[in-house]
């Protein structure tokens, strides 16, 4: 068994290639590629170099015994709509796993010390709201709205990557890389939705680290609501629950009008009938899909990955050497550590 199979298949899926398509590009038979992916045969050096070039990784990356290889079968936490095609979210799941492999390889050479850490709790013993409040306390977050949630997450060692998912049906994914959590976020979503996605994925990392529960999505939503809009602070501010009031609060709390209304509903400040009326009013104004005041929110831009690349260059490493450390092909457009910073390739 060569150990190349899991990594090769994951890289292929992340690039959206079928076995037949990769065979055409690499000049292989389907039978040969199937044997490689099933660890029944090891490619010779020439084939290995060709596969690595197509998949934009180094040959060394393909052949090394990845310590996280066994975790490739683990599903990622994902904030997505239920109607999303399985082929799309499986591809994004593969992309996240590829990022995990690159980052895991990098962290073998680079030591990263975070100011804080992401705590984990047993969801059976700790409710999502309690977990959110404990994270707030541990990170010494402000009592009210959280400014620049991305900065707080990165200060706790979260590696946040952004790329265009090519769909509005998936907002983000997350998994752990050993002691480091990694989040892959859809770069096209508005700031309010991005902040809720970051909080939602943090909820998964905090509550569902190897633990299975009956409704992890509901728990992650409850965690995100309490983290961004703690009940003991926001409850008094939500009255009266009017469209104008919600639009003003959106600019203060950095979350959508709909998230604020759902918070009011969860806190029993509005009835089910008022909830129906609210969404009818939002639809009538076209605000259900395009809320006002979104452009007034401060952007959330990850900086940790670019900072890692800058720190390595400051130590005298070239982009080629950095690419080799992280297992990327020299000129791969997917390498987030190269200079100048490049957008990760879209789906």
C-alpha positions as CSV (number, residue, x, y, z in Angstrom):
1,X,0.0,0.0,0.0
2,X,1.6,3.3,-1.1
3,X,-0.6,5.6,0.9
4,X,-1.1,7.9,-2.1
5,X,-4.7,6.9,-2.7
6,X,-6.6,9.1,-0.3
7,X,-4.6,12.2,-1.1
8,X,-4.8,11.7,-4.8
9,X,-8.6,11.2,-4.8
10,X,-9.2,14.2,-2.5
11,X,-7.1,16.4,-4.7
12,X,-8.9,15.2,-7.8
13,X,-12.3,15.8,-6.2
14,X,-11.3,19.3,-5.0
15,X,-10.5,20.3,-8.5
16,X,-13.8,19.0,-9.7
17,X,-12.3,16.3,-11.9
18,X,-13.7,12.9,-12.7
19,X,-11.4,9.9,-13.0
20,X,-11.9,10.0,-16.8
21,X,-11.0,13.7,-17.0
22,X,-7.8,13.3,-15.0
23,X,-6.9,10.3,-17.1
24,X,-7.2,12.4,-20.3
25,X,-5.0,15.2,-18.8
26,X,-2.4,12.8,-17.4
27,X,-2.4,10.3,-20.3
28,X,-3.4,7.4,-18.1
29,X,-5.9,4.6,-18.4
30,X,-8.8,4.6,-16.0
31,X,-7.7,1.2,-14.7
32,X,-4.2,2.6,-13.8
33,X,-5.7,5.7,-12.0
34,X,-8.1,3.5,-10.1
35,X,-5.2,1.4,-8.9
36,X,-3.4,4.5,-7.7
37,X,-6.4,5.8,-5.9
38,X,-7.0,2.4,-4.2
39,X,-3.4,2.1,-3.1
40,X,-2.8,-1.0,-5.3
41,X,0.1,0.5,-7.2
42,X,2.5,3.4,-6.9
43,X,3.0,5.7,-9.9
44,X,6.5,5.9,-11.4
45,X,8.4,9.1,-11.1
46,X,7.3,10.5,-14.5
47,X,3.6,9.9,-13.8
48,X,3.9,11.2,-10.3
49,X,5.4,14.5,-11.6
50,X,2.6,14.8,-14.2
51,X,-0.1,14.2,-11.6
52,X,1.4,16.7,-9.2
53,X,1.6,19.4,-11.9
54,X,-2.0,18.9,-12.9
55,X,-3.2,18.9,-9.3
56,X,-0.9,21.9,-8.5
57,X,1.0,20.3,-5.7
58,X,4.6,19.1,-5.3
59,X,5.4,15.4,-5.9
60,X,6.7,15.3,-2.4
61,X,3.3,16.3,-1.1
62,X,1.7,13.4,-3.0
63,X,4.0,10.8,-1.6
64,X,4.6,11.8,2.0
65,X,2.8,10.0,4.7
66,X,0.3,12.6,5.8
67,X,-0.4,12.5,9.5
68,X,-4.0,13.6,8.9
69,X,-4.6,11.2,6.1
70,X,-7.0,9.1,8.2
71,X,-9.2,12.1,8.8
72,X,-10.0,12.6,5.1
73,X,-13.1,10.5,5.4
74,X,-14.5,12.7,8.2
75,X,-17.3,15.0,7.0
76,X,-16.7,18.7,7.4
77,X,-19.1,20.9,9.4
78,X,-20.8,23.0,6.8
79,X,-23.3,25.9,6.8
80,X,-25.4,25.2,3.7
81,X,-28.9,25.0,2.4
82,X,-30.6,21.6,2.4
83,X,-31.2,21.7,-1.3
84,X,-27.5,22.1,-2.2
85,X,-26.3,19.4,-4.7
86,X,-24.3,16.7,-3.0
87,X,-21.6,17.0,-5.8
88,X,-21.0,20.6,-4.9
89,X,-20.7,20.3,-1.2
90,X,-18.6,17.1,-1.5
91,X,-16.2,19.1,-3.7
92,X,-16.0,21.9,-1.2
93,X,-15.5,19.3,1.5
94,X,-12.6,17.9,-0.5
95,X,-11.2,21.4,-0.9
96,X,-11.2,22.0,2.8
97,X,-9.4,18.7,3.3
98,X,-6.7,19.7,0.8
99,X,-6.2,23.0,2.7
100,X,-6.0,21.0,5.9
101,X,-3.2,18.8,4.4
102,X,-1.2,21.8,3.2
103,X,-1.6,23.6,6.5
104,X,-0.7,20.5,8.5
105,X,2.4,20.2,6.4
106,X,3.3,23.8,7.0
107,X,2.7,23.6,10.7
108,X,5.3,20.8,10.9
109,X,7.9,23.5,10.0
110,X,6.3,26.6,11.3
111,X,5.3,27.2,15.0
112,X,2.3,29.4,15.5
113,X,1.4,30.7,19.0
114,X,-2.1,32.1,19.4
115,X,-3.0,34.7,22.0
116,X,-6.1,32.6,22.9
117,X,-7.5,29.1,22.1
118,X,-10.7,27.6,20.9
119,X,-12.2,25.8,23.8
120,X,-14.3,22.7,23.4
121,X,-17.3,21.6,25.4
122,X,-19.5,18.5,25.6
123,X,-22.8,19.5,24.1
124,X,-24.6,17.1,26.4
125,X,-23.3,18.9,29.5
126,X,-23.1,22.4,28.1
127,X,-25.9,24.2,26.2
128,X,-24.9,26.2,23.0
129,X,-25.8,29.4,24.8
130,X,-23.7,28.5,27.8
131,X,-20.7,27.6,25.6
132,X,-21.0,30.9,23.7
133,X,-20.9,32.9,27.0
134,X,-17.9,30.9,28.2
135,X,-16.1,31.6,24.9
136,X,-16.9,35.3,25.4
137,X,-15.6,35.2,28.9
138,X,-12.4,33.3,28.0
139,X,-11.6,35.6,25.1
140,X,-12.5,38.7,27.1
141,X,-14.9,39.8,24.4
142,X,-16.7,43.1,24.9
143,X,-20.1,43.0,26.7
144,X,-22.0,44.2,23.6
145,X,-21.4,43.9,19.9
146,X,-18.2,42.2,18.6
147,X,-16.2,44.3,16.3
148,X,-14.1,42.4,13.7
149,X,-15.0,38.8,14.6
150,X,-12.4,37.6,12.2
151,X,-9.7,39.2,14.2
152,X,-10.8,37.5,17.4
153,X,-11.0,34.1,15.7
154,X,-7.5,34.5,14.2
155,X,-6.2,35.6,17.6
156,X,-7.4,32.2,18.9
157,X,-5.5,30.3,16.2
158,X,-8.3,29.9,13.7
159,X,-7.0,29.7,10.1
160,X,-9.6,31.5,7.9
161,X,-9.5,31.0,4.1
162,X,-11.8,32.6,1.6
163,X,-12.8,31.8,-1.9
164,X,-15.6,32.1,-4.3
165,X,-17.7,29.0,-3.9
166,X,-19.6,29.7,-7.1
167,X,-22.9,29.3,-5.3
168,X,-25.0,31.2,-2.7
169,X,-26.2,27.9,-1.2
170,X,-23.1,27.2,0.9
171,X,-21.6,29.8,3.2
172,X,-18.8,28.1,5.0
173,X,-17.1,24.9,6.3
174,X,-14.8,24.1,9.2
175,X,-12.7,21.3,10.7
176,X,-9.8,20.9,13.1
177,X,-6.2,20.4,11.9
178,X,-4.7,18.8,15.0
179,X,-4.7,21.7,17.4
180,X,-5.6,24.3,14.8
181,X,-9.1,25.0,13.5
182,X,-9.5,25.9,9.9
183,X,-12.5,27.6,8.3
184,X,-13.2,28.0,4.6
185,X,-15.7,30.9,3.9
186,X,-17.6,31.9,0.8
187,X,-16.0,35.2,-0.2
188,X,-19.1,36.4,-2.1
189,X,-21.5,36.6,0.9
190,X,-22.3,40.0,2.5
191,X,-20.6,41.0,5.8
192,X,-23.6,40.3,8.0
193,X,-24.0,36.8,6.6
194,X,-20.2,36.2,6.8
195,X,-20.2,37.1,10.5
196,X,-23.0,34.8,11.3
197,X,-21.3,32.0,9.3
198,X,-18.0,32.6,11.2
199,X,-19.9,32.4,14.5
200,X,-21.9,29.3,13.3
201,X,-18.7,27.5,12.3
202,X,-17.1,28.4,15.6
203,X,-20.1,26.8,17.3
204,X,-19.3,23.6,15.5
205,X,-15.7,23.7,16.4
206,X,-16.5,24.4,20.1
207,X,-19.4,21.9,20.4
208,X,-18.9,19.1,17.8
209,X,-15.2,18.2,18.0
210,X,-15.6,14.5,17.4
211,X,-19.0,14.4,19.2
212,X,-22.2,13.5,17.5
213,X,-25.5,15.1,18.5
214,X,-29.1,14.9,17.2
215,X,-29.2,18.4,15.7
216,X,-25.7,20.0,15.3
217,X,-27.0,22.7,12.9
218,X,-29.6,24.0,15.4
219,X,-26.9,24.0,18.1
220,X,-24.4,25.9,16.0
221,X,-27.2,28.4,15.2
222,X,-28.0,28.9,18.9
223,X,-24.3,29.3,19.7
224,X,-23.9,31.9,17.0
225,X,-26.9,33.9,18.2
226,X,-25.7,34.0,21.8
227,X,-22.1,34.8,20.8
228,X,-23.1,37.7,18.5
229,X,-26.3,38.8,20.3
230,X,-26.1,37.8,24.0
231,X,-29.6,37.7,25.4
232,X,-28.9,39.7,28.6
233,X,-27.6,42.6,26.5
234,X,-29.7,42.7,23.4
235,X,-33.1,41.9,24.8
236,X,-33.8,45.4,26.0
237,X,-32.5,46.9,22.7
238,X,-34.8,44.9,20.5
239,X,-38.0,46.8,21.5
240,X,-39.9,47.9,19.6
241,X,-39.3,45.3,16.9
242,X,-39.9,47.4,13.8
243,X,-38.2,47.4,10.4
244,X,-36.6,50.8,11.2
245,X,-35.4,49.6,14.5
246,X,-33.9,46.4,13.1
247,X,-32.1,48.4,10.3
248,X,-30.5,50.6,13.0
249,X,-29.6,47.7,15.2
250,X,-28.0,45.9,12.2
251,X,-25.4,48.7,11.9
252,X,-24.7,48.4,15.6
253,X,-24.5,44.6,16.0
254,X,-23.2,43.7,12.5
255,X,-25.9,41.1,11.9
256,X,-28.8,41.0,9.4
257,X,-32.2,42.3,10.2
258,X,-33.5,38.8,9.8
259,X,-31.0,37.5,12.4
260,X,-32.1,40.2,14.8
261,X,-35.8,39.4,14.3
262,X,-35.1,35.7,14.8
263,X,-33.3,36.6,18.0
264,X,-36.4,38.6,19.1
265,X,-38.6,35.6,18.3
266,X,-36.3,33.2,20.2
267,X,-36.5,35.5,23.2
268,X,-40.3,35.6,22.9
269,X,-40.5,39.3,22.2
270,X,-42.6,38.6,19.1
271,X,-45.3,36.1,18.2
272,X,-45.5,33.6,15.4
273,X,-48.0,35.8,13.7
274,X,-45.7,38.8,13.9
275,X,-43.0,36.7,12.5
276,X,-45.1,35.8,9.4
277,X,-45.9,39.5,9.0
278,X,-42.3,40.5,9.2
279,X,-41.2,38.2,6.4
280,X,-44.1,39.3,4.2
281,X,-42.9,42.9,4.7
282,X,-39.3,42.0,3.9
283,X,-40.4,40.2,0.7
284,X,-42.6,43.0,-0.4
285,X,-39.6,45.4,-0.2
286,X,-37.2,43.0,-1.8
287,X,-35.2,42.9,1.5
288,X,-35.4,39.1,2.0
289,X,-32.5,38.6,-0.4
290,X,-31.0,42.2,-0.5
291,X,-31.2,43.9,2.9
292,X,-30.6,47.6,3.3
293,X,-27.5,49.0,5.2
294,X,-25.3,46.0,4.4
295,X,-22.8,48.4,2.8
296,X,-22.5,50.3,6.1
297,X,-20.9,47.3,7.9
298,X,-17.1,47.2,8.3
299,X,-15.5,44.4,6.2
300,X,-14.2,41.2,7.8
301,X,-10.9,40.3,6.1
302,X,-8.7,37.4,7.2
303,X,-5.1,38.4,7.7
304,X,-3.4,35.4,9.4
305,X,-2.5,33.4,6.3
306,X,-0.9,36.4,4.6
307,X,0.9,37.2,7.9
308,X,2.4,33.7,7.9
309,X,3.6,34.1,4.4
310,X,5.1,37.5,5.2
311,X,6.8,36.2,8.3
312,X,8.4,33.4,6.3
313,X,9.7,35.8,3.7
314,X,11.0,38.1,6.5
315,X,13.2,35.1,7.6
316,X,14.7,35.0,4.1
317,X,12.6,32.3,2.4
318,X,11.7,32.7,-1.2
319,X,8.2,32.0,-2.5
320,X,9.5,28.8,-4.1
321,X,10.8,27.6,-0.7
322,X,7.6,28.5,1.0
323,X,5.6,26.6,-1.7
324,X,7.9,23.6,-1.1
325,X,7.3,23.7,2.6
326,X,3.5,23.8,2.2
327,X,3.5,21.2,-0.6
328,X,2.3,23.5,-3.4
329,X,3.5,23.5,-7.0
330,X,5.9,26.4,-7.5
331,X,3.4,28.6,-9.5
332,X,0.1,27.3,-8.1
333,X,-2.5,30.0,-8.0
334,X,-4.0,28.3,-5.0
335,X,-1.0,29.0,-2.7
336,X,-2.3,31.6,-0.2
337,X,1.3,32.2,1.2
338,X,2.8,33.6,-2.0
339,X,3.5,37.2,-2.7
340,X,1.5,39.2,-3.7
341,X,-1.4,37.6,-1.9
342,X,-3.7,35.8,-4.4
343,X,-7.3,34.8,-4.3
344,X,-7.9,31.1,-3.9
345,X,-9.2,29.6,-7.1
346,X,-13.0,29.6,-7.3
347,X,-15.1,26.5,-7.7
